Amino acid sequence: MDAMTQATAFAVPTIAGVHPALSRLQDPRLLREMAYIDGRWIGAELDNRFEVRDPASGLIVAHVAHLGSDGAAQAVDAAAGALPAWKALLPQERAAYLRTWYELICEAREDLALLMTLEQGKPLAESLGEISYAASFVEWYAEEAKRLNVESVTSHLPGAEMFVRREALGVAALLTPWNFPSAMLTRKAAAALAAGCTVVAHPSSYTPLSALALAELAERAGIPAGVFNIVTGDAEPIANRFCDDERVRVVSFTGSTEIGRKIAARCAGTMKRLVMELGGHAPLLVFDDANLDKAVEIAMAAKFATSGQDCLAANRIYVQRSIYEDFCEAYGKRIAALKVGPGLEADTEIGPLMHANAASKAQAQIDDAVTRGARQVTGAAASVGPLYVMPTLLADVPDEALIMSEETFAPVAAVTPFDTEEEVVSRANATEYGLVAYVVTENGARALRLGRALDYGMVAVNRVKITGAPIPFGGMKQSGVGREGSRHGLEAFTDLKYLCLDIN
């Protein structure tokens, strides 16, 4: 499932009552169960709530207000009303609000990470890392807000002066996923707010608590009413209202390519700007000149972060034949040693998946690959719960296996051999996706060749971590439209306006 799919019941027992781990919150006010619209927390009067559950245990963490199309319209009303004043602020003034928000996020890092692990399931260490990552976008755009400069154009007309400036697009609708519930919101929202847009956001119904906690901190930062709004509830009616409303001028979405296509079609009638980070099916190419230990380390990090639930995950691992068996042996040992368990347990490296459909899809991909001749090297041990998939290595996976063509959101690594550079580039590019590719080689010329030859928006050579606030994140082909992060992510929320002055 994805950011556009409503929450459904988990395949685990319902256990009523307050989740015991909530007692660890240093600031209990960060646990919010109401939507945040026009500077007010709304929804307390609603009988209709949806449950947020801990995927590790099935325990209920919160009951969140279930708004629909009318709530989305109310949020757009608020954002449209707040737009003129927010847009008119000096960039330094908007930057000051963002800077305060950033500082509050940093101060609340441990509580925000705890809430994230409770609703998303990822290991606490990863949640702590995501909060720092999320905060970095707010800090970056607080600084970039002051750098949207007017451009002077050399006149081609006598007696004329020409200028080009960037102006805020207007109300920005943000649709965010469950796998990175804080970072995907701040990456979008901080850029939109810095540009002078006001925001209406819908977080995944699996993970609304992270977004609502960020709204609480935005309120404390003094961000004016109506500038930043969070609408909780079923995705489809809320997103459709955003897409249909002419006052919403830009929609930024992170989720599946399938849902991205539907949003694009829905937005066509009002000619909205689209910023989309869609599906990924990343290849990892390991050449025989690579350092084997380094290659295995890169493969571990590229595949198993967020328990494999990452659009940047290396789903198709191609290893040159002369080192293939050695790689599989070393990789299998590392995978088998991963600690599986609840995200709040010490040293957990692989947590539960988000929902039952993800677990069943992963098992279907494993079964299909084995049926087609793949070897299951690891992953046969009994699972520790209904939403867990044991870390799995599949070797000798043929290209026609489902796992080689479908995006894999699980801790399942598919490895296959290759012989030549030309062959592996062709196989790596044979997909509709084009988000990120990984290369491990000690040959500098090859690294440069592959940087050009691979049809991906981002290429990582001999490393995994490449993202961050200063870089333009995004993909080619069916993996997205536009870029997030960097000055390009700020400019995505602006329109160019040309001014021609007669000076005679």
C-alpha positions in Angstrom: 0.0 0.0 0.0 1.0 3.6 -0.2 0.4 7.2 0.9 -3.0 7.2 -0.9 -4.3 4.1 0.8 -6.5 4.4 4.0 -5.6 2.6 7.2 -7.1 -0.8 7.6 -7.2 -3.3 10.5 -4.0 -5.2 11.2 -3.9 -8.9 11.2 -3.1 -8.9 15.0 -5.4 -8.9 18.0 -6.9 -5.6 19.1 -5.6 -4.6 22.6 -7.4 -1.6 24.0 -5.9 1.0 26.3 -2.9 3.3 26.3 0.3 2.0 24.8 2.8 1.6 27.7 5.7 3.2 25.8 3.8 6.5 25.7 4.8 7.0 29.3 8.4 7.6 28.0 7.3 10.9 26.3 9.0 13.8 27.9 6.5 16.2 26.4 3.1 14.4 26.3 1.6 17.4 24.4 3.4 16.1 21.3 0.9 13.3 21.0 -1.9 14.9 19.1 -5.0 13.1 17.9 -6.8 16.1 16.3 -6.3 17.6 12.8 -4.7 21.0 12.7 -6.5 23.6 10.6 -6.4 27.4 10.7 -4.4 27.4 13.9 -6.9 25.2 15.8 -7.0 21.5 16.7 -10.2 20.2 15.4 -12.1 16.9 15.4 -12.7 16.4 19.1 -16.4 16.5 18.5 -16.2 13.7 15.8 -17.4 10.2 16.6 -15.5 8.9 13.6 -11.9 8.2 14.5 -9.3 5.8 13.2 -6.8 3.8 15.1 -3.1 4.2 14.9 -1.4 0.9 15.9 2.1 -0.2 16.7 3.0 -2.6 13.9 5.3 -4.5 16.3 2.7 -5.4 18.8 -0.7 -4.4 17.5 -1.3 -2.2 20.5 -3.3 1.0 19.8 -1.2 4.1 20.1 -3.9 6.7 19.3 -7.4 7.4 18.0 -7.1 10.2 15.3 -9.7 12.5 14.0 -11.2 11.1 10.7 -11.9 14.1 8.4 -13.0 13.9 4.8 -13.6 16.1 1.9 -15.2 18.9 4.0 -12.2 19.0 6.3 -9.9 19.3 3.3 -12.0 22.2 1.9 -11.8 23.9 5.3 -8.0 23.6 5.3 -7.8 25.1 1.7 -10.0 27.9 2.9 -7.6 28.6 5.7 -4.5 28.4 3.6 -6.0 30.6 0.9 -7.0 33.2 3.5 -3.5 33.2 5.1 -1.6 33.3 1.8 -1.6 37.1 1.1 0.0 38.0 4.4 2.5 35.1 4.5 3.5 35.7 0.9 4.0 39.5 1.7 6.4 38.8 4.5 10.1 39.6 4.0 12.0 36.5 3.3 14.0 37.1 6.5 10.7 37.0 8.4 9.7 33.7 7.0 13.2 32.4 7.6 12.9 33.4 11.3 9.8 31.3 11.7 11.4 28.3 10.0 14.5 28.7 12.2 12.5 28.6 15.4 10.6 25.5 14.1 13.9 23.8 13.4 15.2 24.5 16.9 12.1 23.1 18.4 12.3 20.0 16.3 15.9 19.4 17.5 14.9 19.9 21.1 12.0 17.4 20.8 14.1 14.8 18.8 13.8 12.0 21.3 10.0 12.3 21.7 9.5 12.6 17.9 11.6 9.5 17.3 9.6 7.6 19.9 6.3 8.5 18.3 7.7 7.5 14.9 8.8 4.1 16.0 5.5 3.5 17.7 3.5 4.2 14.6 5.9 3.1 11.9 7.9 0.3 13.5 11.4 1.3 12.4 14.2 0.8 14.9 14.5 3.7 17.3 18.1 4.5 16.1 16.7 5.0 12.6 13.9 7.1 13.9 16.4 9.4 15.7 18.3 9.7 12.5 15.2 10.6 10.5 14.3 13.4 12.9 17.7 14.9 12.4 17.3 14.5 8.7 13.9 16.1 8.8 15.1 19.0 10.8 18.0 19.6 8.3 15.5 20.5 5.6 13.9 23.1 7.8 17.2 24.6 8.6 18.3 24.6 5.0 15.2 26.3 3.7 15.3 28.9 6.5 18.6 29.9 4.9 17.5 29.5 1.3 14.4 31.6 1.8 16.6 34.7 1.7 18.2 33.8 -1.7 15.4 34.0 -4.1 16.9 36.9 -6.0 15.6 39.0 -8.8 17.3 38.4 -12.1 18.2 41.2 -14.4 17.8 40.5 -18.1 19.9 42.3 -20.7 17.3 44.2 -22.8 16.8 43.4 -26.4 14.4 46.4 -26.8 15.4 50.1 -26.8 14.3 52.1 -23.8 13.4 49.1 -21.7 14.6 47.5 -18.5 13.8 43.8 -17.8 13.6 41.8 -14.6 12.6 38.3 -13.7 11.5 37.4 -10.2 10.2 34.3 -8.5 6.8 34.5 -6.7 5.1 31.9 -4.6 2.8 29.6 -6.5 0.0 29.8 -3.9 -1.6 27.1 -1.8 0.6 23.9 -1.8 -1.0 20.5 -1.1 1.4 17.9 0.3 0.7 14.2 0.3 3.2 12.2 2.4 4.0 8.5 2.8 4.3 6.3 5.9 7.9 5.1 5.5 9.5 8.5 6.3 6.6 10.3 8.0 8.7 13.3 9.3 11.3 13.8 6.7 9.0 13.7 3.7 6.8 16.3 5.3 9.6 18.8 6.2 11.3 18.4 2.9 8.2 19.5 1.1 6.7 21.9 3.7 9.9 23.8 4.5 10.5 24.5 0.8 6.9 25.6 0.2 6.9 27.9 3.3 10.2 29.4 2.4 8.9 30.2 -1.0 5.9 32.0 0.4 3.3 29.3 -0.2 0.9 28.2 2.5 0.4 24.5 3.1 -2.3 21.9 3.4 -0.9 18.4 4.1 -2.3 14.9 4.4 -0.1 12.4 6.1 -0.6 8.6 5.7 -3.3 7.3 8.0 -0.8 4.7 9.1 1.5 7.4 10.5 -0.3 10.7 11.2 1.2 11.2 14.7 4.6 12.4 13.3 3.0 15.0 11.2 0.7 16.2 14.0 3.6 16.5 16.4 5.4 18.7 13.8 2.3 20.8 13.6 2.3 21.2 17.4 5.9 22.5 17.1 5.1 24.7 14.2 2.3 26.3 16.3 4.8 26.8 19.1 7.2 28.4 16.6 4.5 31.1 16.0 3.8 30.1 12.4 0.6 32.1 11.7 -2.8 30.4 11.7 -3.7 29.0 8.3 -0.2 28.8 7.0 0.5 25.2 7.9 -2.5 22.8 8.1 -2.7 19.0 8.6 -5.8 17.1 7.5 -6.2 13.5 8.8 -8.5 10.8 7.5 -9.0 8.7 4.4 -6.6 9.7 1.7 -8.8 9.5 -1.4 -11.5 12.1 -0.5 -9.0 14.5 1.0 -6.5 14.2 -1.9 -9.3 14.5 -4.5 -10.5 17.7 -2.9 -7.0 19.1 -3.0 -6.6 18.1 -6.6 -9.9 19.6 -7.7 -9.6 22.9 -5.9 -8.4 25.7 -8.2 -6.9 27.6 -5.3 -4.4 24.8 -4.8 -1.7 25.6 -7.3 0.9 22.8 -6.6 0.6 19.2 -5.4 3.7 17.5 -4.0 3.3 13.7 -3.6 5.5 10.9 -2.5 4.2 7.4 -3.1 3.7 4.8 -5.7 3.9 5.4 -9.5 0.4 4.0 -9.9 -1.1 6.5 -7.5 1.1 9.3 -8.9 -0.5 8.7 -12.3 -4.0 9.1 -10.8 -3.1 12.3 -9.1 -1.5 13.7 -12.3 -4.7 12.9 -14.2 -6.9 14.4 -11.5 -4.8 17.7 -11.4 -4.9 18.1 -15.2 -8.2 19.9 -15.1 -6.8 22.8 -13.0 -3.3 22.7 -14.5 -1.5 22.4 -11.2 2.3 22.2 -10.8 3.3 18.7 -9.9 6.3 17.6 -7.8 6.4 13.8 -7.4 8.8 11.3 -6.0 7.4 8.0 -7.1 8.4 4.3 -7.2 12.0 3.2 -7.2 13.5 -0.2 -8.1 17.2 0.5 -7.6 20.0 -1.6 -9.1 23.3 -2.2 -7.3 26.2 -3.1 -9.7 29.2 -4.8 -8.1 32.2 -5.2 -10.4 35.0 -7.7 -9.9 37.6 -5.0 -9.1 35.6 -4.0 -6.0 36.8 -4.5 -2.5 34.6 -7.4 -1.4 34.1 -6.3 2.2 33.2 -2.8 1.1 30.8 -4.2 -1.5 29.0 -6.3 1.1 28.8 -3.3 3.5 27.3 -1.2 0.8 24.8 -3.9 -0.1 23.7 -4.2 3.5 23.2 -0.5 3.9 21.5 0.0 0.5 19.0 -2.9 1.1 18.1 -3.1 4.7 17.5 0.5 6.0 13.9 1.0 7.2 13.6 -2.8 7.1 13.8 -2.6 3.3 10.8 -0.2 3.1 12.6 2.5 1.2 12.2 3.7 -2.3 16.0 4.0 -2.4 16.5 0.4 -1.4 18.8 -1.7 -3.7 16.3 -4.3 -4.9 18.3 -5.8 -7.8 21.9 -6.7 -7.0 24.1 -7.6 -9.9 27.5 -9.1 -9.1 30.2 -9.8 -11.7 30.6 -13.6 -12.1 34.2 -14.0 -10.9 33.4 -12.7 -7.4 29.7 -13.8 -7.3 29.9 -16.9 -5.1 32.3 -15.1 -2.6 29.9 -12.2 -2.5 26.8 -14.3 -1.9 28.6 -16.2 0.9 29.7 -13.1 2.7 26.4 -11.3 2.2 24.4 -14.2 3.4 26.3 -14.4 6.7 25.7 -10.7 7.3 22.0 -10.9 6.5 21.6 -14.0 8.7 23.1 -12.0 11.6 20.6 -9.1 11.5 18.6 -8.7 14.7 14.9 -8.8 14.1 12.4 -7.4 16.6 10.3 -4.5 17.8 11.9 -1.1 17.1 12.0 -0.1 20.7 14.2 -3.1 21.7 17.9 -2.4 22.0 20.0 -3.3 18.9 17.0 -4.1 16.7 18.1 -3.7 13.1 15.0 -5.0 11.3 11.5 -4.1 12.5 8.0 -5.1 11.4 6.6 -4.1 8.0 3.9 -1.5 7.9 0.9 -3.7 7.1 -0.1 -7.3 6.3 -0.3 -6.8 2.6 3.4 -5.8 2.5 4.3 -9.1 4.3 2.2 -11.2 2.0 3.6 -9.5 -1.1 7.2 -10.1 0.1 6.4 -13.8 0.6 4.8 -14.0 -2.8 7.9 -12.6 -4.4 10.1 -15.0 -2.5 8.0 -18.0 -3.5 7.9 -16.8 -7.2 11.7 -16.4 -7.3 12.3 -19.9 -5.8 9.8 -21.4 -8.2 11.8 -19.9 -11.1 15.1 -21.3 -9.9 16.4 -18.9 -7.3 18.2 -20.2 -4.2 16.9 -19.0 -0.8 20.2 -18.6 1.1 18.7 -17.0 4.3 15.3 -16.2 5.7 13.9 -19.6 6.4 13.7 -19.1 10.1 10.2 -18.7 11.7 9.0 -15.1 11.9 8.6 -13.3 15.2 5.2 -11.9 14.4 2.5 -11.5 11.7 4.0 -8.3 10.2 7.6 -9.4 10.2 9.5 -10.8 7.2 12.8 -12.4 8.1 15.8 -10.9 6.3 16.2 -13.0 3.1 18.9 -13.5 0.5 17.8 -14.9 -2.8 20.7 -15.9 -5.1 20.6 -16.8 -8.8 17.4 -14.8 -9.3 16.4 -14.8 -13.0 15.4 -11.5 -14.6 11.8 -12.8 -15.2 11.1 -13.2 -11.5 8.6 -10.8 -10.1 11.1 -9.4 -7.6 13.2 -8.2 -10.5 10.4 -6.1 -12.0 8.2 -5.1 -9.0 9.3 -2.7 -6.3 10.2 -4.6 -3.2 9.3 -3.0 0.2 10.7 -5.7 2.5 14.0 -7.0 3.8 14.5 -9.3 0.8 17.6 -9.0 -1.3 17.7 -10.5 -4.8 21.2 -11.2 -6.2 22.1 -12.3 -9.7 25.4 -12.6 -11.7 26.5 -10.7 -14.8 29.5 -10.9 -17.1 30.1 -7.6 -18.9 29.6 -3.9 -18.2 27.5 -3.5 -21.4 25.2 -6.4 -20.3 24.6 -5.2 -16.8 23.9 -1.6 -17.8 21.2 -2.9 -20.2 19.7 -5.1 -17.5 19.8 -2.3 -14.9 18.1 0.1 -17.3 15.3 -2.3 -18.3 12.7 -0.9 -16.0 10.1 1.9 -15.9 11.8 3.2 -12.8 14.7 5.6 -12.6 15.2 6.9 -9.1 18.7 5.8 -7.9 21.4 3.3 -8.9 24.4 2.1 -7.0 27.8 1.2 -8.4 30.7 -0.4 -6.6 34.0 -0.3 -8.6 37.6 0.9 -8.1 37.9 1.8 -11.8 37.5 5.6 -12.0 36.8 5.6 -15.8 34.1 3.0 -15.4 32.5 5.0 -12.6 32.3 8.0 -14.9 30.9 5.9 -17.8 28.2 4.4 -15.6 27.3 7.8 -14.2 26.3 8.7 -17.8 25.0 5.3 -19.0 22.6 4.5 -16.1 19.1 6.1 -16.6 18.6 7.2 -13.1 18.1 10.6 -11.5 20.8 9.8 -8.9 23.8 7.5 -9.1 25.9 6.6 -6.0 29.4 5.3 -6.6 31.1 3.4 -3.8 28.7 4.7 -1.1 25.1 4.6 0.0 24.3 7.9 1.7 23.9 10.5 -0.9 20.8 12.4 0.1 20.4 15.6 2.1 19.0 19.1 2.1 21.5 20.6 -0.4 21.0 18.0 -3.2 18.2 17.7 -5.8 16.4 14.5 -4.9 14.3 12.9 -7.7 14.1 10.4 -10.5 13.7 9.9 -14.2 11.1 8.0 -16.2 8.3 6.8 -14.1 10.1 7.6 -10.8 9.0 11.2 -10.6 8.5 14.7 -11.8 10.6 17.6 -10.5 13.1 17.6 -7.6 13.0 18.0 -3.8 15.8 19.5 -1.7 18.4 22.1 -2.9 17.5 25.4 -4.5 15.6 23.4 -7.2 13.2 22.1 -4.5 12.5 25.7 -3.4 12.0 26.9 -7.0 9.4 24.1 -7.5 7.0 26.1 -5.4 7.5 29.3 -7.3 6.5 30.9 -10.7 8.6 33.1 -12.8 7.3 36.6 -13.4 8.8 38.8 -16.0 8.7 42.6 -15.7 9.4 45.0 -18.6 9.7 48.7 -17.8 9.7 51.5 -20.2 12.4 54.0 -19.1 12.0 56.7 -21.7 
